[in-house]
Amino acid sequence: MLTKSQITRNWLPRYTGMPLDEFGEYILVTNFVDYVRRFAQKFDSKIYGEDRAMQASTNADGLTIINYGIGSSNAATIMDLLTAVSPKGVLFLGKCGGLKKSTELGHFILPIAAIRGEGTSDDYFPPEVPALPSFKLHKFVSDKILEHGVDYRTGVIYTTNRRVWEHDEDFHMRLKEMTCIGIDMETATLFIVGHANAIAHGALLLVSDVPVTPDGVKTEESDRKVTANWVDLHLQIGIEAMTEIGRKGEKIKHFMY
């Protein structure tokens, strides 16, 4: 295997257990296996990869969801592997920490950009290249959010490889100075590697904790509450957006310059 295409066509089924012809044209990616299980239960679809690094499922409408794991390296891996099936659009359904006093648990964020603090994206583009979503994809997702009668926020997400930082007051100050609305571990990577691979991409983030407040750091108990109250809506908006964009939305062709 000497070409990228040969590698990814072999590795995408290897990582997910799903044959290439089972992948749809539009794809949801997430870092929670629970989302895949909820999706499969909703559509009575098969889950592949229960014994693999990644799990995937495709419904009768040809929409695929993939749990790629956690962290920027895994986010880069899935966006590289998806070149094997040349998807028309990929939407990340992730959770993030809210960094504003006005940001509360259960809020949705459509990032207008992400700061590349994770390092992984440096292997794809120089640091001067911004991590941005595909505008037309986000425009359609925003319409679907409003159809559900809920609001959303926009802003810049800081993406980091550092998982345990909540105790670090100096890091808190840096985040404040950068005026970020949220923090996660994948968004910038997904945007940059999607750009590198000419895959239209976006992210719909759910605020799962407010880690810059004393009692806002995520715990197992607090995450269960977020899951119970908002995950089904998060998933449903993603499903509707990526199911209907091919029929109703503007073309979201990604151009390389």
C-alpha positions as CSV (number, residue, x, y, z in Angstrom):
1,M,0.0,0.0,0.0
2,L,1.8,3.1,-1.3
3,T,-0.9,5.7,-1.8
4,K,-3.1,7.5,0.7
5,S,-6.2,6.1,-1.0
6,Q,-5.0,2.5,-0.7
7,I,-4.3,3.0,3.0
8,T,-7.5,4.8,3.9
9,R,-9.7,2.3,2.0
10,N,-8.1,-0.5,3.9
11,W,-8.0,1.3,7.3
12,L,-11.5,2.8,7.5
13,P,-13.1,-0.7,7.6
14,R,-10.3,-1.9,9.8
15,Y,-10.9,0.8,12.4
16,T,-14.8,0.7,12.3
17,G,-15.6,-2.9,11.1
18,M,-18.0,-1.3,8.5
19,P,-17.6,-2.2,4.8
20,L,-16.9,0.8,2.6
21,D,-20.2,0.4,0.7
22,E,-22.1,0.9,4.0
23,F,-20.9,4.5,4.5
24,G,-23.3,7.2,3.6
25,E,-22.6,10.5,1.7
26,Y,-23.3,12.5,4.8
27,I,-21.7,11.7,8.1
28,L,-22.0,12.5,11.8
29,V,-18.9,12.1,13.9
30,T,-18.8,12.1,17.7
31,N,-16.6,11.0,20.5
32,F,-19.3,9.2,22.5
33,V,-20.3,5.6,21.8
34,D,-23.7,6.4,23.5
35,Y,-24.6,8.6,20.5
36,V,-24.0,5.7,18.1
37,R,-26.2,3.4,20.3
38,R,-29.0,6.0,20.5
39,F,-28.8,6.5,16.7
40,A,-28.9,2.7,16.1
41,Q,-31.8,2.3,18.5
42,K,-33.7,5.1,16.8
43,F,-33.4,3.6,13.3
44,D,-33.0,-0.1,14.2
45,S,-29.6,0.0,12.4
46,K,-26.7,-2.3,12.9
47,I,-23.7,-1.1,14.9
48,Y,-20.3,-2.1,13.5
49,G,-17.1,-2.0,15.4
50,E,-18.1,-2.9,18.9
51,D,-14.8,-4.7,19.2
52,R,-12.8,-2.1,17.3
53,A,-11.3,1.3,18.0
54,M,-14.3,3.1,16.4
55,Q,-18.0,2.3,16.2
56,A,-20.3,3.1,13.2
57,S,-23.9,2.8,12.1
58,T,-25.8,3.8,8.9
59,N,-29.5,4.2,8.7
60,A,-31.9,3.5,5.8
61,D,-31.6,7.1,4.6
62,G,-27.8,6.6,4.1
63,L,-26.8,8.8,7.1
64,T,-23.7,7.4,8.9
65,I,-22.6,8.1,12.5
66,I,-19.1,7.3,13.8
67,N,-17.6,7.4,17.3
68,Y,-13.9,8.0,16.7
69,G,-12.9,8.1,20.3
70,I,-11.4,11.1,22.1
71,G,-8.7,13.7,21.4
72,S,-7.3,15.5,18.4
73,S,-5.2,12.6,17.1
74,N,-8.2,10.5,16.7
75,A,-10.2,13.4,15.2
76,A,-7.4,13.8,12.6
77,T,-7.4,10.0,12.0
78,I,-11.1,9.8,11.2
79,M,-11.0,12.9,8.9
80,D,-8.2,11.3,7.0
81,L,-9.8,7.9,6.8
82,L,-13.1,9.4,5.5
83,T,-11.3,10.3,2.3
84,A,-11.8,6.7,1.4
85,V,-15.5,7.4,0.9
86,S,-15.4,11.1,-0.1
87,P,-18.3,12.2,2.0
88,K,-20.3,15.3,0.9
89,G,-20.5,16.6,4.4
90,V,-19.3,15.8,8.0
91,L,-20.8,17.3,11.2
92,F,-19.1,16.9,14.5
93,L,-21.5,16.4,17.5
94,G,-19.3,17.1,20.4
95,K,-19.4,18.5,23.9
96,C,-17.4,21.5,25.2
97,G,-16.7,23.4,28.3
98,G,-18.3,26.9,28.4
99,L,-16.0,29.8,29.1
100,K,-18.4,32.7,29.4
101,K,-20.7,33.7,32.3
102,S,-23.5,33.8,29.8
103,T,-22.9,30.3,28.7
104,E,-24.9,27.7,30.5
105,L,-25.2,23.9,30.5
106,G,-27.3,22.7,27.6
107,H,-26.5,25.7,25.3
108,F,-25.6,24.9,21.7
109,I,-22.6,26.5,20.1
110,L,-21.9,26.8,16.4
111,P,-18.2,27.7,16.3
112,I,-17.2,30.4,13.8
113,A,-13.6,29.3,14.3
114,A,-11.3,27.3,16.5
115,I,-7.9,28.2,17.9
116,R,-5.3,25.5,17.2
117,G,-3.9,24.8,20.6
118,E,-3.7,21.1,20.2
119,G,-0.6,20.7,18.0
120,T,-2.0,17.9,15.8
121,S,-3.2,20.3,13.1
122,D,0.4,21.6,12.7
123,D,1.1,18.5,10.7
124,Y,-1.4,19.6,8.1
125,F,-1.0,23.4,7.7
126,P,1.2,26.2,8.9
127,P,-0.1,27.9,12.1
128,E,-1.2,30.9,10.0
129,V,-4.0,28.9,8.5
130,P,-7.2,29.4,10.5
131,A,-9.4,26.5,11.6
132,L,-12.8,27.4,10.1
133,P,-16.1,25.5,9.5
134,S,-17.8,25.2,6.1
135,F,-20.1,28.2,6.2
136,K,-23.0,26.8,4.1
137,L,-23.1,23.6,6.3
138,H,-23.3,25.7,9.5
139,K,-25.9,28.0,7.9
140,F,-28.2,24.9,7.3
141,V,-27.5,23.5,10.8
142,S,-28.4,26.9,12.4
143,D,-31.8,26.8,10.6
144,K,-32.5,23.3,12.0
145,I,-31.6,24.5,15.5
146,L,-34.1,27.3,15.3
147,E,-36.8,25.0,13.9
148,H,-36.6,23.2,17.3
149,G,-37.3,26.4,19.1
150,V,-33.9,26.6,20.8
151,D,-31.3,29.3,20.6
152,Y,-27.5,28.9,20.0
153,R,-24.4,30.9,20.4
154,T,-21.5,31.5,18.1
155,G,-17.9,32.2,19.0
156,V,-14.4,30.8,19.0
157,I,-13.5,27.5,20.5
158,Y,-10.1,26.8,22.0
159,T,-8.9,23.3,21.2
160,T,-6.3,21.7,23.4
161,N,-4.6,18.4,23.8
162,R,-4.4,19.0,27.6
163,R,-7.1,17.2,29.4
164,V,-6.5,18.2,33.0
165,W,-6.1,21.9,33.1
166,E,-9.1,23.1,35.2
167,H,-6.8,23.7,38.3
168,D,-4.4,25.9,36.3
169,E,-5.3,29.6,37.0
170,D,-2.7,30.9,34.5
171,F,-4.3,28.8,31.8
172,H,-7.7,30.3,32.8
173,M,-6.3,33.8,32.3
174,R,-5.0,32.9,28.8
175,L,-8.4,31.6,27.8
176,K,-10.0,34.8,29.1
177,E,-7.5,36.9,27.1
178,M,-8.3,35.0,23.9
179,T,-12.1,35.7,24.4
180,C,-13.0,32.1,23.7
181,I,-16.6,31.0,24.2
182,G,-15.7,27.3,24.8
183,I,-12.9,24.7,25.0
184,D,-12.7,21.2,23.7
185,M,-10.1,18.7,22.4
186,E,-11.1,18.2,18.7
187,T,-12.9,21.0,16.9
188,A,-9.8,22.8,15.5
189,T,-8.3,19.5,14.3
190,L,-11.5,18.4,12.6
191,F,-11.8,21.8,10.8
192,I,-8.1,21.8,9.7
193,V,-8.0,18.1,8.5
194,G,-11.4,18.5,6.8
195,H,-9.9,21.5,5.0
196,A,-6.8,19.6,4.1
197,N,-8.9,16.7,2.6
198,A,-11.5,18.9,0.9
199,I,-14.3,17.6,3.1
200,A,-17.1,20.0,3.9
201,H,-17.2,20.1,7.7
202,G,-18.8,21.7,10.7
203,A,-19.4,21.3,14.5
204,L,-22.5,21.5,16.7
205,L,-21.2,21.6,20.3
206,L,-23.2,21.1,23.5
207,V,-22.0,22.9,26.6
208,S,-21.5,20.1,29.1
209,D,-19.8,22.0,31.9
210,V,-18.5,25.4,32.9
211,P,-15.0,24.6,34.1
212,V,-13.9,28.1,34.9
213,T,-16.3,28.3,37.8
214,P,-15.5,26.7,41.1
215,D,-18.4,24.2,41.0
216,G,-18.6,23.9,37.2
217,V,-15.9,21.2,36.5
218,K,-17.5,18.1,34.9
219,T,-18.1,15.1,37.1
220,E,-19.7,11.7,36.3
221,E,-22.9,12.9,38.0
222,S,-23.1,16.2,36.2
223,D,-22.4,14.6,32.8
224,R,-25.3,12.2,33.4
225,K,-27.6,15.1,33.9
226,V,-26.4,16.7,30.7
227,T,-26.9,13.5,28.8
228,A,-30.4,13.0,30.2
229,N,-31.6,16.5,29.4
230,W,-30.0,17.4,26.1
231,V,-28.2,14.6,24.2
232,D,-31.3,13.4,22.4
233,L,-32.0,16.9,21.1
234,H,-28.3,17.3,20.1
235,L,-28.4,14.1,18.2
236,Q,-31.8,14.8,16.6
237,I,-30.7,18.2,15.3
238,G,-27.6,16.6,13.8
239,I,-29.6,13.8,12.2
240,E,-32.1,16.2,10.6
241,A,-29.5,18.6,9.4
242,M,-27.3,16.0,7.7
243,T,-30.3,14.1,6.3
244,E,-31.9,17.1,4.7
245,I,-29.0,19.2,3.6
246,G,-28.5,17.1,0.5
247,R,-32.2,17.6,-0.5
248,K,-32.9,21.2,0.7
249,G,-29.6,22.9,1.4
250,E,-27.3,24.9,-0.7
251,K,-24.4,23.0,-2.3
252,I,-21.5,22.9,0.2
253,K,-18.7,22.0,-2.1
254,H,-15.4,22.6,-0.4
255,F,-12.8,24.4,-2.6
256,M,-9.1,24.2,-2.2
257,Y,-7.1,27.3,-3.0
